[in-house]
Amino acid sequence: MKQLEGLSALVTGGARGIGLEIASAFAREGASVLLGDVSADEAAAAAAGLASANGVKAAGIRLDVTDAASCEAAIEESVKTFGKLDILVNNAGITKDNLVLRMKPEDFDAVISVNLKGSFLMSKAAAKVMLRARTGRIINISSVVGQAGQAGQANYSASKAGLIGLTKSLAKEFAPRGVLVNAIAPGFIETRMTDALKDEAKAAVTALIPLERFGKPADVAGAALFLAGPHSSYITGQVLAVNGGMYI
Ligand SMILES: NC(=O)c1ccc[n+]([C@@H]2O[C@H](COP(=O)([O-])OP(=O)(O)OC[C@H]3O[C@@H](n4cnc5c(N)ncnc54)[C@H](O)[C@@H]3O)[C@@H](O)[C@H]2O)c1
């Protein structure tokens, strides 16, 4: 039996990168998946690919996690399409890197708004369904820089550290109703987000990774599958580091 047979999942920022890889891993294990993304066309195309490759129900919708009404509509869409919502992955994220002295306040707000407040809005909307059902999993995609800090990423690392606090608080609030909330803190993973780094920056980061390589989206998807599936039923409020040993 597949690990997620009969379950349904919503992945924010699911059109590409880590989110799409997580959705693929879930679909391979039998889950129905809804991909929510500001890039609606990309999400719809990705969902069509998942459905045909895995023989599961999959759909892509426009979702802006900074907008409470859009978050509520996405949860409603999931319930309408699949009859329920078992798993939420708060994966949508952006960077607007700069040294603090050059960082515009609006770039600080924008990153907090997507990465942290967006996860709060989605979790709040999902909780209405999950708490009533007395079951559910929420997985927040944090980052190693939320644990260790990073020069040039004060906004991003603050958002990802905040997400860890959100994870722990939601875990305590939701546990009595059977809803488990955990975070994954990836290290540096090969996606469009890290493609933007210059070669020298990539080499400097690689020198800090004991496993001597960037991770792959599939490395993060494996951890997400574990936290969504039957083998993690007594785990909540935890941060699972997927970082090649970069921060221990
Ligand atoms: N790539 C890495 O090295 C790395 C490391 C640690 C954590 N992360 C985190 O993993 C997550 C995915 O990163 P990725 O590397 O796949 O990035 P990516 O840029 O490839 O994908 C991010 C996705 O989020 C979507 N998105 C952006 N703003 C949105 C919004 N307001 N509402 C809905 N969707 C939105 C984008 O359209 C995109 O499809 C992010 O939260 C990122 O911070 C990435």
The ligand as an SDF file (V2000), in Angstrom:
LIG
                    3D

 44 48  0  0  0  0  0  0  0  0999 V2000
   16.5980   26.5390   -2.5310 N   0  0  0  0  0  0  0  0  0  0  0  0
   17.1390   26.5230   -1.3230 C   0  0  0  0  0  0  0  0  0  0  0  0
   18.3780   26.4100   -1.1700 O   0  0  0  0  0  0  0  0  0  0  0  0
   16.3030   26.6350   -0.0910 C   0  0  0  0  0  0  0  0  0  0  0  0
   16.9160   26.4360    1.1470 C   0  0  0  0  0  0  0  0  0  0  0  0
   16.1590   26.5200    2.3030 C   0  0  0  0  0  0  0  0  0  0  0  0
   14.8020   26.8040    2.2190 C   0  0  0  0  0  0  0  0  0  0  0  0
   14.2360   27.0190    1.0040 N   0  0  0  0  0  0  0  0  0  0  0  0
   12.8140   27.3260    0.9950 C   0  0  0  0  0  0  0  0  0  0  0  0
   12.1280   26.3570    0.2220 O   0  0  0  0  0  0  0  0  0  0  0  0
   10.9600   26.9470   -0.3570 C   0  0  0  0  0  0  0  0  0  0  0  0
   10.9480   26.6930   -1.8640 C   0  0  0  0  0  0  0  0  0  0  0  0
   12.1150   27.2810   -2.4200 O   0  0  0  0  0  0  0  0  0  0  0  0
   12.6280   27.0010   -3.9030 P   0  0  0  0  0  0  0  0  0  0  0  0
   14.1040   27.0200   -3.8400 O   0  0  0  0  0  0  0  0  0  0  0  0
   11.9110   25.8470   -4.5050 O   0  0  0  0  0  0  0  0  0  0  0  0
   12.1810   28.3870   -4.5670 O   0  0  0  0  0  0  0  0  0  0  0  0
   11.5590   28.7300   -5.9930 P   0  0  0  0  0  0  0  0  0  0  0  0
   11.7600   30.1920   -6.1480 O   0  0  0  0  0  0  0  0  0  0  0  0
   12.0760   27.8080   -7.0470 O   0  0  0  0  0  0  0  0  0  0  0  0
   10.0080   28.4290   -5.7710 O   0  0  0  0  0  0  0  0  0  0  0  0
    9.1960   29.2020   -4.9310 C   0  0  0  0  0  0  0  0  0  0  0  0
    7.7710   29.1390   -5.4300 C   0  0  0  0  0  0  0  0  0  0  0  0
    6.9610   29.9690   -4.5680 O   0  0  0  0  0  0  0  0  0  0  0  0
    6.0790   30.7120   -5.3740 C   0  0  0  0  0  0  0  0  0  0  0  0
    5.6370   31.9240   -4.6860 N   0  0  0  0  0  0  0  0  0  0  0  0
    6.3420   33.0680   -4.4340 C   0  0  0  0  0  0  0  0  0  0  0  0
    5.5710   33.9620   -3.8150 N   0  0  0  0  0  0  0  0  0  0  0  0
    4.3530   33.3880   -3.6250 C   0  0  0  0  0  0  0  0  0  0  0  0
    3.1340   33.8260   -3.0370 C   0  0  0  0  0  0  0  0  0  0  0  0
    2.9860   35.0770   -2.5150 N   0  0  0  0  0  0  0  0  0  0  0  0
    2.0800   32.9710   -3.0100 N   0  0  0  0  0  0  0  0  0  0  0  0
    2.1990   31.7350   -3.5590 C   0  0  0  0  0  0  0  0  0  0  0  0
    3.3140   31.2740   -4.1480 N   0  0  0  0  0  0  0  0  0  0  0  0
    4.3880   32.0880   -4.1790 C   0  0  0  0  0  0  0  0  0  0  0  0
    6.8940   31.0050   -6.6440 C   0  0  0  0  0  0  0  0  0  0  0  0
    6.0730   31.3940   -7.7350 O   0  0  0  0  0  0  0  0  0  0  0  0
    7.6090   29.6850   -6.8500 C   0  0  0  0  0  0  0  0  0  0  0  0
    6.8560   28.7760   -7.6410 O   0  0  0  0  0  0  0  0  0  0  0  0
   11.0100   28.4340    0.0150 C   0  0  0  0  0  0  0  0  0  0  0  0
   10.2330   28.6660    1.1620 O   0  0  0  0  0  0  0  0  0  0  0  0
   12.4720   28.6460    0.3230 C   0  0  0  0  0  0  0  0  0  0  0  0
   12.6650   29.7330    1.2020 O   0  0  0  0  0  0  0  0  0  0  0  0
   14.9520   26.9350   -0.1560 C   0  0  0  0  0  0  0  0  0  0  0  0
  1  2  1  0
  2  3  2  0
  2  4  1  0
  4  5  1  0
  4 44  2  0
  5  6  2  0
  6  7  1  0
  7  8  2  0
  8  9  1  0
  8 44  1  0
  9 10  1  0
  9 42  1  0
 10 11  1  0
 11 12  1  0
 11 40  1  0
 12 13  1  0
 13 14  1  0
 14 15  2  0
 14 16  1  0
 14 17  1  0
 17 18  1  0
 18 19  2  0
 18 20  1  0
 18 21  1  0
 21 22  1  0
 22 23  1  0
 23 24  1  0
 23 38  1  0
 24 25  1  0
 25 26  1  0
 25 36  1  0
 26 27  1  0
 26 35  1  0
 27 28  2  0
 28 29  1  0
 29 30  1  0
 29 35  2  0
 30 31  1  0
 30 32  2  0
 32 33  1  0
 33 34  2  0
 34 35  1  0
 36 37  1  0
 36 38  1  0
 38 39  1  0
 40 41  1  0
 40 42  1  0
 42 43  1  0
M  CHG  2   8   1  16  -1
M  END
$$$$
